[in-house]
Amino acid sequence: MTTAEMTPEPVGNAERVRLQKDHDSHIARITISNPEKKNAMAPEDCELMGRYLDDIADDDAIKVVIVRGDGGVFTTGVDLNRAYGWYSTPGDDRRPSQRRRLSVDRKGQRMFHDFIGFSKVTIVQLEAYALGLGLEFALAADLVVASRQAKIGMPAARFLGPVLGNVALFLHRLGPVVMRDLMLTGRMATAGEFESMKLFTRFVDEADVAAETEALAAQVAKMPADGITIAKEAYRVVEASSALGLEETTAYLFHSYGTNLRFEPDEFNFVKERKKSGTSAAFKKRDTHYGTGSAQ
């Protein structure tokens, strides 16, 4: 395989998000690489991914982009050691203002909005975990090859509230019953639970996900490039005129408001516990509160 390495000027750690482009096969690959934290992502990683997607969009030789994680894990979502820190204003120790939250969340959700309407075919290689933003990536992609054993969900809903994430996208892709199940409980499900409803494009066993993803990408890459772009725009127009019409605005509004909760005395406050006891201890206390095992 011949590859041309990343061309955008890196923002953040280029080792944690890598881009490879193979012009011979017309396939690009974006790899999330933070293995010690199961490929959890920081805000600058998302920004770098957005720049890579912009580069791929401008490259006429690329038809398909695979988004995957290193070491057989897709991603467990946002790095919670960085949670809330991205809202901070330099030199201001006060609680972040709502206008600051809206500004940051609008910028962060823009990458997901662009991913939903991306001009090339997007394929997520879903192994081990797709939690939080990982689930959002999977639901926003055109095609997903999912391990039946992979854990999916929005577990952060248990300490940030069940409106977290892109509600319009969830409702459109999951349907109201599954969306409410995952969001109002915060539970993690196995992807195989949703095989019968064809939530994802392909369901295979964990060991076969990478090979099946590459085979699917190669199949799609045989299609005419302009035909792919026209189809993608047609899909986007129809979706935007119906279920996803308010996707971009609702995503950042609800996330911004949903991360500004008041907790009652008998409710679990992850941010407070993490500050007092550290991240690992906070996860243990969360699991004790909810009576579940931890995935992180």
Phi, psi and omega per residue, in radians:
M1 nan 2.218 3.074
T2 -1.670 2.371 -3.080
T3 -2.292 2.573 2.966
A4 -1.926 2.141 -3.046
E5 -1.245 3.026 -3.011
M6 -0.968 2.416 -3.122
T7 -1.843 -0.440 3.131
P8 -1.196 2.714 3.021
E9 -1.184 2.116 -3.058
P10 -1.071 2.469 2.979
V11 -2.144 2.067 -3.044
G12 1.569 -2.757 -3.046
N13 -1.621 1.858 -3.093
A14 -1.165 -0.311 3.081
E15 -1.316 -0.383 -3.111
R16 -1.545 -0.340 2.990
V17 -2.404 2.033 -3.043
R18 -2.032 2.569 3.083
L19 -2.101 2.307 2.971
Q20 -2.233 2.430 3.097
K21 -2.206 2.254 3.109
D22 -1.981 1.776 -3.089
H23 -1.236 -0.433 3.121
D24 -1.190 -0.712 -3.129
S25 -1.630 -0.194 -3.112
H26 1.198 0.467 -3.086
I27 -2.098 2.310 2.989
A28 -1.889 2.667 3.132
R29 -2.315 2.162 3.017
I30 -1.854 2.161 -3.074
T31 -2.038 2.160 3.051
I32 -1.496 2.216 -3.030
S33 -2.364 1.600 3.016
N34 -2.496 1.071 -2.895
P35 -1.051 -0.554 -3.118
E36 -1.167 -0.293 3.087
K37 -2.112 0.543 3.131
K38 0.902 0.731 3.060
N39 1.066 0.586 2.991
A40 -1.121 2.610 -3.021
M41 -2.046 2.464 3.014
A42 -1.699 2.883 -3.130
P43 -0.967 -0.674 -3.137
E44 -1.196 -0.446 3.049
D45 -1.170 -0.716 3.103
C46 -1.143 -0.659 3.115
E47 -1.128 -0.721 3.116
L48 -1.145 -0.713 3.090
M49 -1.047 -0.708 3.101
G50 -1.054 -0.684 3.113
R51 -1.189 -0.650 3.080
Y52 -1.135 -0.715 3.104
L53 -1.096 -0.678 3.073
D54 -1.056 -0.737 3.136
D55 -1.111 -0.750 3.138
I56 -1.139 -0.688 -3.139
A57 -1.056 -0.570 -3.109
D58 -1.512 -0.080 -3.067
D59 -1.711 1.829 -3.073
D60 -1.124 -0.312 -3.104
A61 -1.409 -0.239 -3.093
I62 -1.739 2.299 3.106
K63 -1.939 -0.488 -3.002
V64 -2.350 2.467 3.018
V65 -2.198 2.226 3.044
I66 -1.682 2.273 3.034
V67 -1.923 2.171 -2.998
R68 -2.556 3.021 3.076
G69 -2.075 2.732 3.096
D70 -1.274 2.632 2.951
G71 1.200 0.457 3.099
G72 1.306 0.379 3.078
V73 -2.282 2.277 3.080
F74 -1.270 -1.498 3.039
T75 -2.828 2.519 3.071
T76 -1.583 0.141 3.051
G77 1.760 -2.618 -3.099
V78 -1.229 2.435 3.042
D79 -1.198 1.893 -3.018
L80 -1.270 -0.200 2.966
N81 -1.184 -0.314 3.125
R82 -1.803 -0.014 -3.058
A83 -0.987 2.372 3.129
Y84 1.266 -0.409 -3.120
G85 -1.074 -0.519 -3.094
W86 -1.262 -0.215 3.078
Y87 -1.468 -0.246 -3.012
S88 -1.148 2.498 3.041
T89 -1.732 2.186 -3.127
P90 -0.928 2.279 3.107
G91 1.416 0.054 -3.128
D92 -2.201 1.956 -3.081
D93 -1.561 0.027 -3.125
R94 -1.280 2.908 3.047
R95 -1.015 2.370 -3.110
P96 -1.013 2.421 3.107
S97 -1.239 2.775 3.104
Q98 -1.137 -0.601 3.117
R99 -1.155 -0.599 3.076
R100 -1.162 -0.755 3.123
R101 -1.055 -0.795 -3.129
L102 -1.096 -0.731 -3.141
S103 -1.085 -0.820 -3.125
V104 -1.156 -0.785 -3.101
D105 -1.208 -0.608 3.087
R106 -1.077 -0.758 3.132
K107 -1.142 -0.755 -3.113
G108 -1.157 -0.673 -3.113
Q109 -1.318 -0.306 -3.118
R110 -1.059 -0.645 -3.141
M111 -1.121 -0.717 3.106
F112 -1.152 -0.708 3.115
H113 -1.056 -0.766 3.111
D114 -1.149 -0.610 3.130
F115 -1.142 -0.711 3.119
I116 -1.060 -0.717 -3.114
G117 -1.740 0.404 -3.035
F118 -1.097 2.514 -3.029
S119 -1.379 -0.284 3.088
K120 -1.843 2.866 3.126
V121 -1.286 2.278 3.139
T122 -1.887 2.331 3.122
I123 -2.243 2.212 3.054
V124 -1.733 2.274 3.075
Q125 -1.665 1.691 -2.924
L126 -1.698 1.796 3.118
E127 -2.162 2.489 2.976
A128 1.161 -1.156 -3.111
Y129 -2.451 2.456 2.884
A130 -2.417 1.478 -3.075
L131 -1.929 2.603 3.075
G132 1.018 -2.142 -3.129
L133 -1.107 -0.388 3.060
G134 -1.120 -0.728 3.073
L135 -1.161 -0.672 3.105
E136 -1.085 -0.731 3.071
F137 -1.027 -0.798 -3.106
A138 -1.105 -0.718 -3.125
L139 -1.284 -0.436 -3.128
A140 -1.510 -0.284 -3.081
A141 -1.290 2.752 3.056
D142 -1.218 -0.750 -3.065
L143 -2.379 2.554 3.117
V144 -2.413 2.264 2.947
V145 -1.805 1.989 -2.981
A146 -1.986 2.388 2.946
S147 -1.241 2.311 3.085
R148 -1.070 -0.477 -3.090
Q149 -1.535 -0.151 -3.066
A150 -1.141 2.556 3.082
K151 -1.634 2.265 3.099
I152 -2.226 2.691 3.097
G153 2.685 -3.084 3.116
M154 -2.173 1.172 -3.061
P155 -1.083 -0.393 3.101
A156 -1.122 -0.288 3.068
A157 -1.031 -0.383 -3.122
R158 -1.310 -0.294 3.064
F159 -2.249 -0.016 3.056
L160 -2.099 -0.065 3.114
G161 1.743 2.631 -3.007
P162 -1.451 0.385 2.997
V163 -1.892 0.051 -3.090
L164 -1.053 2.403 3.054
G165 1.720 -3.064 -3.048
N166 -1.505 1.614 -3.034
V167 -1.077 -0.702 3.138
A168 -1.083 -0.754 3.117
L169 -1.127 -0.783 -3.131
F170 -1.059 -0.797 -3.111
L171 -1.116 -0.714 -3.131
H172 -1.157 -0.743 -3.028
R173 -1.605 -0.636 -3.078
L174 -1.602 -0.483 -2.994
G175 1.485 2.768 -3.028
P176 -1.135 -0.576 -3.076
V177 -1.243 -0.895 -3.122
V178 -1.182 -0.696 3.130
M179 -1.015 -0.848 -3.127
R180 -1.147 -0.620 3.111
D181 -1.061 -0.900 -3.084
L182 -1.238 -0.653 -3.046
M183 -1.425 -0.698 -3.077
L184 -1.397 -0.269 3.053
T185 -1.843 -0.447 -3.057
G186 1.206 0.285 -3.058
R187 -1.337 2.755 2.987
M188 -1.760 2.285 3.131
A189 -1.972 2.807 2.988
T190 -1.471 2.505 -3.128
A191 -1.027 -0.599 -3.126
G192 -1.039 -0.377 3.106
E193 -1.054 -0.431 -3.040
F194 -1.923 0.295 -3.127
E195 -1.137 -0.714 -3.084
S196 -1.147 -0.481 3.113
M197 -1.582 0.075 3.102
K198 0.950 0.794 3.120
L199 -1.089 -0.670 3.117
F200 -2.033 2.921 -2.993
T201 -1.244 -0.824 3.128
R202 -2.284 2.447 3.019
F203 -2.082 2.125 3.123
V204 -2.404 2.982 3.058
D205 -1.271 2.752 -3.014
E206 -0.881 -0.761 -3.057
A207 -1.173 -0.296 -3.040
D208 -1.801 -0.016 -3.010
V209 -1.116 -0.842 -3.071
A210 -1.073 -0.815 -3.116
A211 -1.140 -0.718 3.132
E212 -1.156 -0.635 3.103
T213 -1.113 -0.806 3.132
E214 -1.096 -0.690 3.134
A215 -1.153 -0.706 3.126
L216 -1.152 -0.743 3.124
A217 -1.081 -0.743 3.133
A218 -1.106 -0.638 3.122
Q219 -1.164 -0.794 -3.136
V220 -1.137 -0.655 -3.068
A221 -1.146 -0.196 3.075
K222 -1.392 -0.232 -3.129
M223 -1.272 2.696 3.086
P224 -1.095 2.343 -3.066
A225 -1.067 -0.786 3.129
D226 -1.161 -0.608 3.098
G227 -1.086 -0.683 3.093
I228 -1.085 -0.826 -3.097
T229 -1.118 -0.737 3.118
I230 -1.085 -0.761 3.117
A231 -1.076 -0.778 -3.129
K232 -1.066 -0.735 3.127
E233 -1.155 -0.667 3.102
A234 -1.104 -0.780 3.119
Y235 -1.055 -0.752 -3.064
R236 -1.146 -0.711 3.135
V237 -1.077 -0.780 -3.115
V238 -1.166 -0.766 3.129
E239 -1.131 -0.732 -3.108
A240 -1.158 -0.461 -3.140
S241 -1.473 -0.052 -3.128
S242 -2.285 -1.853 -2.950
A243 -1.171 -0.581 -3.019
L244 -1.787 0.307 -3.076
G245 -1.050 -0.572 -3.120
L246 -1.877 0.301 -3.002
E247 -0.987 -0.881 -3.019
E248 -1.130 -0.812 -3.076
T249 -1.204 -0.801 -3.115
T250 -1.132 -0.550 -3.104
A251 -1.062 -0.911 -3.072
Y252 -1.385 -0.533 3.114
L253 -1.119 -0.899 -3.075
F254 -1.203 -0.615 3.103
H255 -1.143 -0.751 -3.120
S256 -1.111 -0.807 3.127
Y257 -1.218 -0.653 -3.066
G258 -1.233 -0.294 3.102
T259 -1.686 0.309 -3.104
N260 -2.231 0.999 -3.029
L261 -1.622 2.635 2.899
R262 -1.750 2.261 -3.100
F263 -1.769 2.377 3.081
E264 -1.397 2.850 -3.041
P265 -0.995 -0.549 -3.096
D266 -1.702 0.222 3.130
E267 -1.834 2.671 -3.076
F268 -1.499 2.150 3.141
N269 -1.896 1.687 -3.066
F270 -1.073 -0.765 -3.071
V271 -1.100 -0.741 3.118
K272 -1.128 -0.764 -3.132
E273 -1.173 -0.671 3.136
R274 -1.139 -0.697 3.130
K275 -1.144 -0.635 -3.087
K276 -1.418 -0.698 -2.951
S277 -2.072 -0.198 -3.066
G278 1.710 2.841 -3.013
T279 -1.139 -0.824 -3.093
S280 -1.071 -0.786 3.127
A281 -1.134 -0.631 3.122
A282 -1.132 -0.694 3.075
F283 -1.075 -0.736 -3.139
K284 -1.106 -0.728 3.116
K285 -1.174 -0.636 3.059
R286 -1.047 -0.820 -3.100
D287 -1.151 -0.618 3.066
T288 -1.133 -0.731 -3.132
H289 -1.076 -0.772 -3.077
Y290 -1.604 -0.160 3.119
G291 1.235 0.654 -3.117
T292 -2.302 2.956 3.047
G293 -1.568 2.752 -3.091
S294 -1.566 2.593 3.049
A295 -1.908 -0.002 -3.085
Q296 -2.143 nan nan
